[in-house]
Each structure stands twice: as structure tokens, then as C-alpha cells.
Amino acid sequence: MAISLRVTKEEEKLFRDYAKFHGITVSELIRTAVLEKIENEIDINDFDESLKIYQENKKIYSLSEITKGNK
């Protein structure tokens, strides 16, 4: 799939220079940046949900308690 992206000349230069410095293509740079942004948002949402559950229950489980039921 191809995606078109409009950027200023300054942004294009920044993208190209950054990618060249790191030895990757501009496509790899943008793909990685977008995926990391999505993954970070998912991680933040998971943390927020976990914090809410903890605040409601105030119980902490050890790793061995959690894995005990999976054997």
C-alpha cells in the first residue's frame, strides 16, 4: 500500500537528513514513527485501565500468584 504525505520543504529535508543519518529510508522512518506512536497510545490506555482497576480493588498480585492459575 502506498500513502501520500504532504510536507513542507523544511520537513522533507529534516526527514531525509534524519533517515540518512540513521541509515534508513524515509518510508522506514515514517512507518516506525507511526507504529511507535500507536503502540505508545495503546500502552498508555492499558496503563490507565490497569490503574483504574487497581484503584478500585487496591490488591496487588505477585507474578507467581498470577501464573499459578495458568499451569
C-alpha positions in Angstrom: 0.0 0.0 0.0 1.3 3.4 -0.8 0.4 6.5 1.2 1.0 10.1 0.1 2.1 12.7 2.7 2.3 16.4 2.1 5.1 18.2 4.0 7.0 21.5 3.7 10.4 21.7 2.1 11.9 22.1 5.6 10.1 19.0 6.9 11.2 17.0 3.8 14.8 18.0 4.4 14.6 17.1 8.1 13.0 13.7 7.3 15.6 12.9 4.6 18.6 14.0 6.7 17.4 12.1 9.8 16.8 9.0 7.8 20.1 9.2 6.0 21.9 9.8 9.4 20.3 6.6 10.7 20.9 4.6 7.5 17.2 4.0 6.8 14.7 5.1 4.2 12.2 7.9 4.7 9.5 5.2 4.4 11.1 3.2 7.2 11.4 6.3 9.3 7.7 7.3 8.9 6.5 3.7 9.3 8.4 3.2 12.5 7.4 6.6 13.9 3.7 6.0 13.3 3.8 2.4 14.7 5.6 3.6 17.8 3.0 6.4 18.3 0.2 3.9 18.0 1.9 1.4 20.4 2.6 4.1 22.9 -1.0 5.2 22.9 -2.1 1.5 23.4 0.4 1.2 26.3 -0.9 4.4 27.9 -4.5 3.2 27.6 -3.6 -0.2 29.1 -1.8 1.5 32.0 -4.8 3.8 32.6 -7.1 0.8 32.6 -4.8 -1.1 35.0 -4.5 1.9 37.3 -8.3 2.2 37.4 -8.7 -1.5 38.3 -6.1 -1.2 41.0 -7.7 1.9 42.5 -11.0 0.1 42.7 -9.6 -3.1 44.2 -6.3 -1.9 46.0 -5.0 -5.5 45.7 -1.6 -6.4 44.3 -0.8 -9.8 42.9 2.7 -11.3 42.6 3.8 -12.9 39.4 3.7 -16.3 40.9 0.1 -15.7 42.0 -0.9 -14.7 38.5 0.9 -17.6 36.8 -0.3 -20.2 39.3 -3.7 -20.4 37.6 -2.1 -20.9 34.1 -0.4 -24.2 34.9 
